């Protein structure tokens, strides 16, 4: 046993051939094997409840085809290679680390769960085979059971926060100072207008805005009152529940389409409110800053008929009306789209962009010609490229390459040829306002050059819960974190599952010809740049 280590609780009883079966699964990127477990047949009614809980956990793993959410501390067999990878990850800053930490994080009492998170972040795929079973003790009193569960839940939430993975409730870190905070401190009047729930109060992104208006959800829940706070707290959990049902998801998408078609969506109300605020702000003497975030080019695509007619004739509009906009169903193979259907969907997407342009024009007119205006996007959209639909599970150019236009009468007209990043807007706006941006990894667009060796795009924490409604689909190919590094004309894509890609964007902007096998020298150079970037940003 010089290539794997078994760690188990003292009260655990292994079933026959447990180690042999677990060892057989330690191949490739599995890294570690955990047990399917049950409780000893004692403990009265409390024991029955615990054994039922364990049975539900085992059924959940079976539906996930053995992919386990946690390597149980009752008995886990992990390869030495995987354990060394965790140690290296802590030492290099890829994984959380602290005084006295080794393979395990000793601070929470849920070391097994934290180890699972580490292995998954490093590209390993821990499993729990159905034939690797153990028997463990059950708590025989309510106080013991409560203490055990409290320790589990507290430890798990602490581990999630240490890894930055609290997806449902996570907000903007309190230590971060936002652009509107800096501007408000300098005497600016600030206001935010958003139709995106992920860009609002629920995630702390209203910080620094003296006024903040949200245009989504149920009427009456957009302000800061009790109903709004309750709705914002419940909504993420409702979304998680909907994601687990294909019927509910399809119903919600149909409802969203009908609602947008009948009301025109939130865009007109948002644009009117933003324009009114800008006209009022311009009439005062105080400098102002406004964030206006539209959602017109998001699923479901529902442009007004006038814009749809610009891109689609009548037969095409009838056909595209029957196409499902559910990108997850496409990826799962449940609702495939052929090339013609993807092209129609692309034309409908273009129509939503045209509608967004109309709304943007009304806001720009209210802003006036002497204001600094920045127009950009948080991401692009995939419409069949690389076999993908939507804006998930990728760092390819259709998602990473977004428009960026900056207008001000004091700026020369022209095009910035060097690649830039969205974070570069932070120092750009502050410098234009005469405010020192301070130390930052970002580089102002007003700078003449950029000394950063690489620009980075990341897709972290793949949300596989989006596939939960497809019981027969294995989402393992999408269970990976992605990072793209661009240097000059070349782009390198690192994947946590061990895959690498290399493209020449000048000659291959569509990223169709992977050069990683043919240009080993450049591949090694990018690996070095990647490690240097990880060390610098740790």
C-alpha positions in Angstrom: 0.0 0.0 0.0 2.6 2.5 -1.0 0.3 4.3 -3.5 -2.9 4.8 -1.5 -3.9 5.5 2.1 -7.1 4.4 3.8 -8.4 6.6 6.6 -11.5 5.5 8.6 -13.3 6.1 11.8 -12.8 3.8 14.7 -16.5 2.8 14.8 -16.6 1.9 11.1 -17.0 -1.7 9.9 -15.9 -2.4 6.3 -17.9 -4.8 4.2 -15.9 -7.7 2.6 -13.6 -6.7 -0.3 -14.1 -3.0 0.4 -10.5 -2.0 0.0 -10.0 -4.2 -3.1 -13.1 -2.6 -4.8 -12.1 0.9 -3.8 -8.5 0.4 -5.0 -9.8 -0.8 -8.4 -11.6 2.6 -8.9 -8.4 4.6 -8.2 -7.7 5.2 -11.8 -7.1 8.3 -13.9 -8.5 11.4 -12.2 -10.7 9.7 -9.6 -8.1 10.4 -6.9 -10.2 9.2 -3.9 -13.0 6.7 -3.2 -15.5 7.2 -0.4 -18.1 4.7 1.0 -21.8 4.2 0.7 -22.7 3.7 4.3 -25.5 2.7 6.6 -26.1 2.8 10.3 -26.0 -0.1 12.7 -29.4 -1.6 13.5 -29.9 0.0 16.8 -30.8 3.4 18.2 -34.6 3.0 18.2 -36.6 5.5 16.2 -33.7 7.9 16.1 -31.6 5.2 14.5 -34.3 4.5 11.9 -34.3 8.2 11.0 -30.5 8.2 10.6 -30.5 5.1 8.5 -33.2 6.6 6.3 -31.0 9.7 5.9 -28.1 7.5 4.9 -30.3 5.6 2.4 -31.3 9.0 0.7 -27.6 9.9 0.5 -26.8 6.6 -1.3 -29.7 7.1 -3.7 -28.5 10.6 -4.5 -25.1 9.2 -5.3 -26.6 6.4 -7.5 -28.5 9.0 -9.5 -25.2 10.9 -10.0 -23.6 7.6 -11.2 -21.2 7.4 -8.3 -20.0 11.0 -8.3 -20.0 11.9 -4.6 -20.6 15.4 -3.1 -18.4 14.4 -0.1 -15.8 11.8 0.8 -17.2 10.4 4.0 -14.7 10.3 6.9 -16.1 6.9 7.8 -13.7 5.3 5.3 -12.0 7.0 2.4 -9.2 5.5 0.2 -7.2 8.3 -1.5 -4.1 8.0 -3.7 -0.8 9.3 -2.5 -0.6 11.3 -5.8 -3.9 13.1 -5.0 -2.8 13.9 -1.5 0.5 15.3 -2.7 -1.4 17.4 -5.2 -3.5 18.9 -2.3 -0.3 19.7 -0.4 1.2 21.4 -3.5 -2.0 23.3 -4.1 -1.9 24.7 -0.5 1.8 25.6 -0.9 1.3 27.4 -4.2 -1.9 29.3 -3.2 -4.3 27.4 -5.4 -6.0 26.0 -2.3 -6.9 27.6 1.0 -4.1 27.3 3.6 -3.3 28.2 7.1 -1.0 27.5 10.1 -0.6 23.8 10.7 -2.6 22.7 7.6 -1.4 19.7 5.6 -3.5 17.5 3.4 -6.4 18.2 5.8 -7.7 21.5 7.1 -7.9 21.0 10.9 -9.9 24.2 11.6 -13.5 23.0 11.2 -14.0 19.4 12.1 -15.2 18.5 8.6 -11.8 17.7 7.1 -13.4 15.1 4.8 -15.6 17.6 3.1 -12.8 20.2 2.7 -10.6 17.5 1.2 -13.4 16.7 -1.3 -13.5 20.4 -2.3 -9.7 20.5 -2.7 -9.7 17.4 -4.9 -12.5 18.7 -7.1 -10.8 22.1 -7.5 -7.6 20.2 -8.6 -9.5 18.3 -11.3 -10.0 15.0 -9.5 -13.4 13.3 -9.5 -14.0 11.6 -6.2 -16.5 8.7 -6.4 -18.6 6.5 -4.2 -19.2 3.1 -5.8 -22.3 1.3 -4.8 -20.4 -1.9 -3.9 -18.0 0.0 -1.5 -20.2 -0.1 1.6 -19.5 0.4 5.3 -21.5 0.2 8.5 -21.2 3.0 11.1 -22.6 4.0 14.4 -25.8 6.0 14.8 -26.4 8.6 17.5 -28.5 7.2 20.3 -29.7 10.5 21.8 -31.2 13.6 20.3 -28.5 15.8 21.9 -25.7 13.7 20.4 -27.5 13.7 17.0 -28.0 17.5 17.1 -24.4 18.1 18.1 -23.2 15.9 15.2 -25.4 17.6 12.6 -24.5 21.1 14.0 -20.8 20.3 13.6 -21.3 19.0 10.1 -23.3 22.0 8.9 -21.2 24.6 10.6 -18.0 22.9 9.3 -19.4 22.5 5.7 -20.4 26.2 5.5 -17.0 27.3 6.9 -15.3 25.1 4.3 -17.5 26.6 1.5 -16.6 30.1 2.6 -12.9 29.2 2.8 -13.1 28.1 -0.8 -15.4 30.9 -1.9 -18.1 28.5 -2.9 -21.3 29.6 -1.1 -23.2 30.1 -4.4 -26.7 30.7 -3.1 -26.0 33.3 -0.4 -22.6 34.6 -1.5 -22.3 38.4 -1.8 -19.6 40.8 -2.6 -16.8 40.6 -0.1 -17.0 43.3 2.6 -13.3 44.0 2.2 -13.8 45.2 -1.4 -14.3 48.8 -2.2 -16.6 49.3 -5.2 -16.4 52.0 -7.9 -19.6 53.7 -6.8 -18.2 53.8 -3.3 -15.1 55.6 -4.4 -17.1 58.0 -6.5 -19.7 58.7 -3.8 -16.8 59.4 -1.3 -15.5 62.0 -3.8 -18.8 63.8 -3.9 -20.6 62.1 -6.8 -24.3 61.4 -6.9 -24.7 57.7 -7.6 -27.6 55.5 -8.8 -27.9 52.0 -10.1 -30.6 50.4 -12.4 -30.5 46.7 -13.1 -32.7 44.0 -14.5 -30.3 41.3 -13.5 -30.9 39.7 -10.0 -27.3 38.6 -9.9 -26.3 42.3 -10.2 -28.4 43.6 -7.3 -28.9 43.8 -3.6 -29.0 40.0 -3.1 -25.2 39.9 -3.8 -24.2 43.2 -2.3 -23.8 44.9 -5.6 -25.8 47.9 -4.5 -22.9 49.0 -2.3 -22.0 52.7 -2.9 -25.2 53.6 -4.7 -27.3 56.2 -3.0 -30.3 55.0 -5.1 -30.7 51.5 -6.4 -33.6 50.3 -8.5 -34.1 46.6 -9.5 -36.4 45.7 -12.4 -37.0 41.9 -12.0 -39.1 39.5 -10.0 -42.5 39.9 -8.5 -44.0 43.5 -8.4 -43.5 45.0 -5.0 -40.2 43.2 -4.3 -37.8 45.6 -5.9 -37.4 48.1 -3.1 -35.6 47.6 0.2 -38.6 46.7 2.3 -39.5 43.5 4.2 -41.2 41.9 1.3 -38.2 42.6 -0.9 -35.8 41.1 1.7 -37.9 38.0 2.1 -38.2 37.5 -1.7 -34.5 37.9 -2.2 -33.8 35.4 0.5 -36.3 32.8 -0.9 -35.7 33.3 -4.6 -32.3 31.5 -4.9 -33.8 28.5 -3.2 -36.8 28.5 -5.4 -34.4 28.6 -8.4 -32.6 25.6 -7.1 -35.8 23.7 -6.8 -36.9 24.7 -10.3 -33.5 23.5 -11.7 -34.3 20.0 -10.5 -37.5 19.7 -12.6 -37.6 19.7 -16.3 -41.4 20.4 -16.2 -40.9 23.4 -13.9 -38.0 24.8 -15.9 -40.0 24.5 -19.2 -43.0 26.1 -17.5 -40.9 29.0 -16.1 -39.3 29.7 -19.5 -42.8 29.7 -21.2 -44.1 32.0 -18.5 -41.1 34.4 -18.9 -41.6 34.5 -22.7 -45.4 35.2 -22.4 -44.8 37.8 -19.8 -42.1 39.6 -21.8 -44.2 39.4 -25.0 -47.2 40.9 -23.3 -45.4 43.6 -21.3 -42.4 44.4 -23.4 -40.1 43.1 -20.7 -38.4 45.2 -18.0 -36.2 47.1 -20.5 -38.5 50.0 -21.3 -39.3 50.7 -17.6 -35.6 50.5 -16.7 -34.6 52.8 -19.6 -37.3 55.3 -18.7 -36.3 55.4 -15.0 -32.6 55.7 -15.8 -33.2 58.5 -18.4 -35.4 60.4 -16.0 -32.7 60.2 -13.2 -30.0 61.3 -15.7 -31.9 64.3 -16.8 -32.5 65.3 -13.2 -28.9 64.7 -12.3 -27.7 66.8 -15.2 -29.8 69.7 -14.0 -28.0 69.8 -10.7 -24.4 70.9 -9.9 -23.2 67.6 -8.4 -21.2 65.2 -10.6 -23.0 61.9 -11.1 -22.5 58.3 -11.9 -25.1 55.8 -13.1 -25.0 52.1 -13.8 -27.6 50.9 -16.2 -27.8 47.1 -16.7 -30.2 45.7 -19.3 -31.1 42.0 -19.7 -32.8 42.1 -23.2 -30.2 39.7 -24.7 -30.8 36.9 -22.2 -32.9 33.7 -22.5 -35.7 33.7 -23.3 -35.2 35.9 -26.4 -38.3 38.0 -26.7 -37.6 41.1 -28.9 -40.5 43.3 -29.9 -42.1 42.4 -33.3 -40.5 45.4 -35.0 -37.0 44.2 -34.2 -37.8 40.6 -34.9 -38.9 41.6 -38.4 -35.5 43.2 -39.0 -33.8 39.8 -38.8 -36.4 37.2 -39.5 -39.1 36.9 -42.2 -42.6 35.7 -41.4 -41.9 31.9 -41.9 -38.7 32.2 -39.9 -40.5 33.9 -37.1 -43.2 31.2 -36.9 -40.5 28.5 -36.9 -38.3 30.2 -34.3 -41.3 30.7 -32.0 -41.4 26.9 -31.6 -37.7 26.5 -30.7 -36.8 25.9 -27.1 -34.4 28.4 -25.6 -33.2 26.0 -22.9 -29.5 25.7 -23.3 -29.2 23.1 -20.6 -31.6 20.8 -22.4 -29.5 21.2 -25.5 -26.3 20.3 -23.7 -28.0 17.3 -22.1 -29.1 16.1 -25.5 -32.8 16.3 -24.5 -33.7 19.0 -27.0 -31.1 19.0 -29.8 -31.0 21.8 -32.3 -29.8 21.5 -35.9 -27.7 24.1 -37.8 -30.7 25.9 -39.2 -32.4 26.1 -35.9 -29.3 27.5 -34.2 -29.0 30.1 -37.0 -32.7 31.1 -36.4 -32.0 31.4 -32.7 -28.9 33.5 -33.5 -31.1 35.9 -35.6 -33.5 36.2 -32.7 -30.6 36.9 -30.4 -29.5 39.7 -32.9 -33.0 41.1 -32.7 -32.7 41.4 -28.9 -29.4 43.2 -29.3 -31.2 45.6 -31.7 -33.9 46.2 -29.1 -31.2 46.8 -26.5 -29.6 49.4 -28.8 -32.9 51.2 -29.0 -33.2 51.3 -25.2 -29.6 52.3 -24.9 -30.1 55.2 -27.3 -32.7 56.8 -25.0 -30.4 56.5 -22.0 -27.4 58.0 -23.9 -29.6 60.9 -25.1 -30.4 61.7 -21.4 -26.8 61.4 -20.4 -25.8 64.2 -22.8 -22.7 64.6 -25.0 -20.3 65.7 -22.4 -20.6 62.7 -20.0 -18.1 59.8 -19.9 -20.0 56.9 -21.3 -18.9 53.2 -21.2 -20.9 50.5 -23.0 -19.9 46.9 -22.4 -21.3 43.5 -21.5 -20.8 41.0 -18.7 -20.5 38.1 -21.1 -21.2 37.0 -24.7 -23.4 34.1 -25.8 -22.7 30.7 -27.4 -25.1 29.7 -30.2 -23.7 26.3 -31.3 -19.9 27.2 -31.3 -17.9 24.2 -29.9 -21.2 22.4 -29.5 -22.4 24.8 -26.7 -25.5 26.9 -26.2 -25.8 29.6 -23.5 -23.2 31.3 -21.4 -21.9 28.5 -19.2 -19.0 26.0 -19.1 -16.7 27.8 -21.5 -14.0 30.5 -21.8 -14.1 30.5 -25.6 -14.3 33.8 -27.5 -18.1 33.9 -28.0 -18.3 34.3 -24.2 -15.1 36.1 -23.4 -14.9 38.7 -26.2 -17.4 41.4 -25.4 -18.0 44.9 -26.8 -16.3 47.8 -25.0 -17.0 51.4 -26.2 -15.8 54.5 -24.3 -17.0 57.9 -25.3 -16.0 61.3 -24.0 -15.4 64.6 -25.8 -11.9 64.8 -24.1 -10.8 61.4 -25.5 -9.3 61.0 -29.0 -11.3 58.8 -31.3 -9.8 55.5 -32.4 -9.4 51.9 -31.4 -7.3 50.4 -28.6 -5.6 47.5 -30.4 -4.2 45.8 -27.3 -6.5 43.3 -25.5 -8.0 44.7 -22.3 -10.1 43.2 -19.4 -13.4 44.3 -17.8 -11.6 45.1 -14.5 -9.6 47.8 -16.4 -12.7 50.0 -16.3 -12.2 50.6 -12.6 -9.0 52.7 -12.9 -10.2 54.2 -16.2 -13.3 55.7 -14.7 -11.5 56.9 -11.5 -8.7 58.5 -13.5 -11.2 60.3 -15.7 -12.9 61.6 -12.6 -9.5 62.8 -11.3 -9.4 60.2 -8.5 -6.3 58.2 -7.8 -7.2 54.5 -8.4 -4.5 53.2 -6.1 -2.8 49.9 -6.4 -4.7 47.4 -8.6 -4.0 44.5 -11.0 -6.1 46.4 -13.5 -4.6 48.8 -16.1 -6.4 52.0 -17.2 -7.5 52.2 -20.8 -5.9 55.6 -20.7 -2.5 54.1 -20.2 -0.2 53.9 -23.2 0.9 50.4 -22.6 0.1 47.3 -20.5 3.0 45.4 -18.8 0.8 42.4 -17.8 2.3 39.2 -19.3 -1.2 37.7 -19.7 -4.9 38.6 -19.6 -7.1 36.1 -17.8 -10.6 34.9 -18.2 -12.0 32.4 -15.7 -15.0 30.1 -15.4 -15.1 28.7 -11.9 -17.5 26.6 -9.9 -19.5 24.9 -12.6 -23.1 24.8 -11.6 -24.0 21.2 -12.3 -27.3 21.6 -10.5 -28.5 23.0 -13.8 -28.5 19.4 -15.1 -30.2 17.9 -12.1 -33.5 17.6 -14.0 -32.0 15.3 -16.5 -31.8 12.1 -14.5 -30.2 10.0 -17.3 -27.5 12.6 -18.2 -24.0 12.4 -16.9 -22.7 16.0 -16.6 -19.1 14.9 -15.8 -17.6 16.5 -19.0 -18.8 19.9 -17.7 -17.5 19.3 -14.1 -14.3 21.4 -14.6 -13.0 24.8 -13.9 -11.5 26.7 -16.8 -9.0 29.5 -17.1 -7.9 31.2 -20.4 -4.7 33.2 -20.6 -4.0 35.4 -23.6 -0.6 36.7 -24.6 -0.3 38.7 -27.8 -2.2 36.8 -30.4 -2.2 33.4 -28.7 -4.7 32.0 -26.2 -4.1 29.1 -23.8 -7.0 27.3 -22.0 -6.3 25.3 -18.9 -8.9 22.9 -17.6 -9.0 21.4 -14.1 -9.6 18.0 -15.6 -6.2 18.0 -17.2 -7.0 19.2 -20.7 -5.2 22.0 -22.4 -5.9 24.0 -25.6 -3.9 26.5 -27.5 -5.1 28.8 -30.3 -3.7 31.5 -32.6 -6.5 34.1 -32.5 -5.1 36.1 -35.3 -5.3 33.3 -37.9 -8.0 31.3 -36.1 -10.5 33.7 -34.3 -13.1 30.9 -34.1 -10.7 28.7 -32.1 -11.2 25.7 -34.4 -7.6 24.5 -34.6 -6.1 23.5 -31.3 -2.3 23.9 -31.6 -1.4 22.3 -28.2 -0.1 19.1 -29.7 1.9 20.8 -32.4 3.5 23.7 -30.5 4.9 22.2 -27.4 7.3 25.1 -26.8 4.6 27.7 -26.7 2.5 25.3 -24.5 5.3 25.0 -22.0 5.7 28.8 -22.0 2.0 29.3 -21.2 2.2 26.7 -18.4 5.0 28.8 -16.9 3.0 32.0 -17.3 0.0 30.2 -15.7 2.0 29.2 -12.6 3.4 32.7 -12.3 0.0 34.2 -12.5 -1.3 31.8 -9.8 1.5 32.6 -7.5 1.1 36.4 -8.0 -2.7 36.3 -7.4 -2.6 33.8 -4.5 
